[in-house]
Amino acid sequence: MEDAPLIARVVADDDRHAFATLVRKHQSAVRAFLLRLSCGDRALADDVAQETFLRAYQRIATYRSEGGFLSWLFAIAYRAFASEKRKRHWSAEELKESPEVDRSRIFNPDTAAEDVARAMRHLREPERACISLCYQSGMSHQEVANTLGYPVGTVKTHIGRGKEKLRAHLSAYGPEPEVGR
């Protein structure tokens, strides 16, 4: 079902069943985004996802269909994550306690997603958010800019810097160096 009729029912009639349908439709994407932002902290992602949908319900009358409803939810989730992070005094330094990628390993498709998630921990929060929305949620640079409230150039810069950091942390998976040539 399309989002617009559901949103209209929530705004006009305070239809909680319509909102529950919106939650079911978008909760996986919002939670996945928050899992990437929190570097896999499921409890934090779940707490912030719940806060995201609470805020969305309270503010749904302010939604303007300029971007998609999911983009609007991502924007709320990003702000809720930043707020929760400030409350918990969570810092990027805490993320770096996990071990580095074992650079002696060869590519293993069974652990590739885990290795990328570990490498994402080394990105700054805006870099993680931009890369997650662009590459893992399929949004354009303009959509990411609209969602996060950044200029498009800033989004491109965050993505470029993030990709360089990921490349450095995942360099073990690059081509084998030629020896003796």
C-alpha positions as CSV (number, residue, x, y, z in Angstrom):
1,M,0.0,0.0,0.0
2,E,1.2,3.5,-0.8
3,D,2.3,5.7,2.1
4,A,0.2,8.8,1.2
5,P,-3.2,7.4,2.0
6,L,-2.0,5.9,5.2
7,I,-0.4,9.2,6.3
8,A,-3.6,11.1,5.4
9,R,-5.6,8.7,7.6
10,V,-3.2,9.2,10.5
11,V,-3.4,13.0,10.2
12,A,-7.1,13.3,9.6
13,D,-8.4,10.6,11.9
14,D,-5.5,9.7,14.2
15,D,-5.8,6.3,12.7
16,R,-3.3,4.2,14.7
17,H,-3.9,1.1,12.5
18,A,-2.7,3.1,9.5
19,F,0.4,4.3,11.4
20,A,1.1,0.7,12.5
21,T,1.0,-0.3,8.8
22,L,3.6,2.5,8.1
23,V,5.8,1.2,11.0
24,R,5.6,-2.4,9.7
25,K,6.5,-1.2,6.2
26,H,9.5,0.9,7.2
27,Q,10.8,-0.5,10.5
28,S,13.4,-2.8,8.9
29,A,15.0,-0.1,6.8
30,V,15.1,2.3,9.7
31,R,16.5,-0.3,12.1
32,A,19.1,-1.3,9.5
33,F,20.2,2.3,9.1
34,L,20.4,2.7,12.9
35,L,22.4,-0.5,13.2
36,R,24.9,0.8,10.7
37,L,25.1,4.2,12.6
38,S,25.5,2.4,15.9
39,C,28.1,0.0,14.5
40,G,26.0,-3.0,15.3
41,D,24.8,-2.0,18.8
42,R,21.4,-3.7,18.5
43,A,20.1,-2.4,21.8
44,L,20.9,1.2,20.9
45,A,19.5,0.7,17.4
46,D,16.2,-0.7,18.8
47,D,15.9,2.1,21.4
48,V,16.5,4.8,18.7
49,A,14.1,3.1,16.2
50,Q,11.4,3.1,18.9
51,E,12.1,6.8,19.6
52,T,12.1,7.5,15.8
53,F,8.6,6.1,15.3
54,L,7.3,7.8,18.4
55,R,8.6,11.2,17.1
56,A,7.2,10.4,13.6
57,Y,3.8,9.7,15.1
58,Q,3.9,12.9,17.1
59,R,5.0,15.0,14.1
60,I,3.3,13.3,11.1
61,A,1.2,16.3,10.4
62,T,4.4,18.2,9.6
63,Y,5.4,15.7,6.9
64,R,5.6,17.3,3.5
65,S,5.7,14.8,0.6
66,E,8.7,16.7,-1.0
67,G,10.9,13.6,-0.3
68,G,9.7,10.1,0.4
69,F,8.3,9.1,3.7
70,L,11.2,6.8,4.3
71,S,13.7,9.7,3.8
72,W,11.7,11.7,6.4
73,L,12.0,8.8,8.8
74,F,15.7,8.5,8.1
75,A,16.1,12.2,9.0
76,I,14.2,11.7,12.3
77,A,16.3,8.6,13.0
78,Y,19.5,10.4,12.4
79,R,18.5,13.2,14.8
80,A,17.3,10.8,17.4
81,F,20.5,8.8,17.1
82,A,22.6,12.0,17.6
83,S,20.5,13.0,20.6
84,E,20.8,9.5,22.2
85,K,24.5,9.5,21.5
86,R,24.9,12.8,23.4
87,K,22.8,11.5,26.3
88,R,24.9,8.4,26.6
89,H,28.2,10.2,26.0
90,W,28.9,7.6,23.3
91,S,32.0,8.4,21.3
92,A,33.8,7.1,18.3
93,E,36.7,6.1,20.6
94,E,34.6,3.4,22.2
95,L,34.1,1.9,18.7
96,K,37.8,1.5,18.1
97,E,38.2,-1.0,20.9
98,S,37.3,-3.8,18.5
99,P,40.1,-5.5,16.8
100,E,41.4,-4.4,13.5
101,V,40.7,-6.3,10.3
102,D,43.2,-9.2,10.1
103,R,45.2,-8.1,7.1
104,S,46.7,-11.5,6.6
105,R,43.3,-13.0,5.7
106,I,42.2,-13.6,2.1
107,F,38.7,-12.6,1.0
108,N,36.0,-14.8,2.6
109,P,32.5,-14.1,1.5
110,D,31.2,-15.6,4.7
111,T,32.8,-12.8,6.8
112,A,32.8,-10.0,4.3
113,A,29.7,-8.2,5.7
114,E,31.2,-8.5,9.2
115,D,34.5,-7.1,8.0
116,V,32.8,-4.1,6.3
117,A,30.7,-3.5,9.4
118,R,33.9,-3.5,11.5
119,A,35.6,-1.1,9.0
120,M,32.6,1.2,9.2
121,R,33.3,1.7,12.8
122,H,36.4,3.7,11.8
123,L,34.3,6.3,10.0
124,R,33.0,9.5,11.6
125,E,29.2,9.5,12.1
126,P,28.4,11.8,9.2
127,E,30.5,9.6,6.9
128,R,28.8,6.4,8.1
129,A,25.4,8.1,7.7
130,C,26.1,9.3,4.1
131,I,27.6,6.0,3.0
132,S,24.8,4.0,4.6
133,L,22.0,6.0,3.0
134,C,23.7,6.2,-0.4
135,Y,25.1,2.7,-0.9
136,Q,23.1,0.6,1.5
137,S,19.7,2.3,1.1
138,G,20.1,3.3,-2.5
139,M,19.5,7.1,-2.1
140,S,21.0,9.7,-4.4
141,H,23.4,12.3,-3.2
142,Q,20.6,14.9,-3.3
143,E,18.3,12.6,-1.4
144,V,20.9,12.1,1.3
145,A,21.5,15.8,1.5
146,N,17.8,16.5,1.9
147,T,17.5,13.7,4.5
148,L,20.5,14.8,6.6
149,G,20.2,18.5,6.1
150,Y,23.7,18.8,4.5
151,P,24.7,20.5,1.3
152,V,25.2,18.1,-1.6
153,G,28.9,18.9,-1.7
154,T,29.3,18.0,2.0
155,V,27.5,14.7,1.3
156,K,30.0,14.0,-1.5
157,T,32.9,14.9,0.7
158,H,31.7,12.6,3.5
159,I,31.3,9.8,1.0
160,G,34.7,10.3,-0.5
161,R,36.5,10.5,2.8
162,G,34.5,7.5,4.1
163,K,35.3,5.4,1.0
164,E,39.1,6.2,1.4
165,K,39.0,5.1,5.1
166,L,37.1,1.9,4.1
167,R,39.5,1.2,1.4
168,A,42.4,1.5,3.8
169,H,40.7,-0.8,6.4
170,L,39.7,-3.3,3.8
171,S,43.0,-3.2,1.8
172,A,43.7,-6.9,2.8
173,Y,41.1,-7.8,0.3
174,G,42.8,-6.0,-2.6
175,P,44.7,-7.8,-5.3
176,E,47.6,-9.9,-4.3
177,P,50.9,-7.9,-4.7
178,E,53.1,-9.2,-7.4
179,V,56.3,-10.7,-5.9
180,G,59.6,-10.9,-7.8
181,R,58.6,-8.9,-10.9
